[in-house]
Amino acid sequence: MIAALDHVQLAAPPGSEDRLRTFYCGTLGMTEVPKPPALAARGGCWFRAGEVSLHLGTEQNFRPARQAHPGLLVTGIETYAARLTAHGTPVAWDGNLPGHRRFYCEDPVGNRLEFLEPIR
């Protein structure tokens, strides 16, 4: 039986770790989680916020995920969108999900991210 989602993994090009740290920690407010030594040698970064874990692994011949994406629940979505915009990350609002406010953005390597908040 599946009990929970442990993490979502996205790909990134080799050598992009500093840009990922700036975005996922500085812009999104996540915390970097140290990778186990055997996995750290492969490159990439792991990030966490509350119960949400995102792993970014390096991949030769990287192509950003344009359709596949994590959907991240947030509180105060307007404030969160303003935070991203203030950090230079454009957001694209999408009103097509009933019962939710949501927007999309891209991380610094072009991966699509969705942010959503239920309408109360």
C-alpha positions in Angstrom: 0.0 0.0 0.0 1.3 3.5 -0.9 1.5 5.5 2.3 2.7 8.9 1.2 4.8 10.7 -1.4 8.4 10.9 -0.3 9.8 13.4 -2.8 9.6 14.7 -6.4 12.7 14.6 -8.5 13.4 17.1 -11.3 16.4 17.2 -13.6 19.0 20.0 -14.0 22.1 20.5 -16.1 25.5 19.7 -14.5 27.0 22.7 -12.8 23.7 24.4 -12.0 23.7 23.8 -8.3 24.5 27.3 -7.2 21.6 28.7 -9.3 19.3 26.1 -7.9 20.3 26.9 -4.3 19.7 30.6 -5.0 16.2 29.9 -6.3 15.0 27.1 -4.1 16.4 28.5 -0.9 16.6 32.2 -1.5 13.5 32.8 -3.6 11.2 29.9 -2.6 12.3 29.8 1.1 13.1 26.1 1.1 16.0 24.6 3.1 18.8 22.6 1.4 19.1 19.0 2.8 22.5 17.5 2.6 22.7 14.5 0.2 24.3 11.3 1.5 27.9 11.3 0.4 27.5 8.5 -2.1 24.8 10.5 -3.8 26.4 13.9 -3.4 29.2 12.8 -5.8 26.6 12.7 -8.6 25.8 16.4 -8.2 22.4 18.0 -7.8 20.7 19.3 -4.7 17.9 18.3 -2.3 15.5 20.8 -0.8 12.7 20.7 1.8 9.9 22.9 3.1 7.7 21.3 5.8 6.7 17.9 4.4 7.6 18.8 0.8 10.8 17.4 -0.6 12.2 18.3 -4.0 15.3 16.6 -5.4 17.1 18.0 -8.3 19.5 15.6 -10.0 22.0 16.5 -12.7 21.5 15.0 -16.1 23.6 15.1 -19.2 21.7 16.4 -22.3 19.3 18.0 -19.9 15.9 19.3 -21.2 13.6 21.1 -18.8 10.3 19.6 -17.9 7.7 21.7 -19.7 4.5 19.7 -18.9 5.5 17.5 -16.0 5.7 19.5 -12.8 5.3 19.4 -9.1 2.1 21.1 -7.8 3.0 23.0 -4.6 0.3 24.0 -2.1 0.9 27.4 -0.6 -0.8 29.7 1.8 -1.1 33.4 0.9 -0.7 32.8 -2.9 -0.8 36.5 -3.8 2.1 37.2 -1.4 4.0 34.2 -2.7 3.5 35.4 -6.3 4.8 38.8 -5.3 7.8 37.3 -3.7 8.7 35.4 -6.8 8.2 38.5 -9.0 10.3 40.6 -6.6 13.1 38.0 -7.1 12.9 38.3 -10.9 10.8 35.2 -11.5 7.8 35.9 -13.7 4.5 34.1 -12.8 1.7 33.1 -15.1 -1.8 33.0 -13.4 -4.2 30.2 -14.6 -7.8 30.3 -13.5 -8.8 26.9 -15.0 -8.8 24.8 -11.9 -12.1 25.1 -10.1 -11.9 25.8 -6.4 -8.2 27.0 -6.6 -6.1 30.0 -7.3 -2.9 29.0 -9.1 0.0 30.2 -11.1 3.0 28.7 -12.9 6.7 29.7 -13.0 10.0 28.2 -14.1 13.0 27.5 -12.0 16.3 28.9 -13.2 16.9 25.9 -15.5 13.5 26.0 -17.1 11.5 23.4 -15.1 7.8 24.2 -14.7 6.5 24.6 -11.2 2.8 25.0 -10.2 1.7 26.9 -7.1 -1.9 26.5 -5.9 -4.1 27.5 -3.0 -7.7 26.3 -2.4 -10.3 29.0 -2.4 -12.0 29.0 1.0 
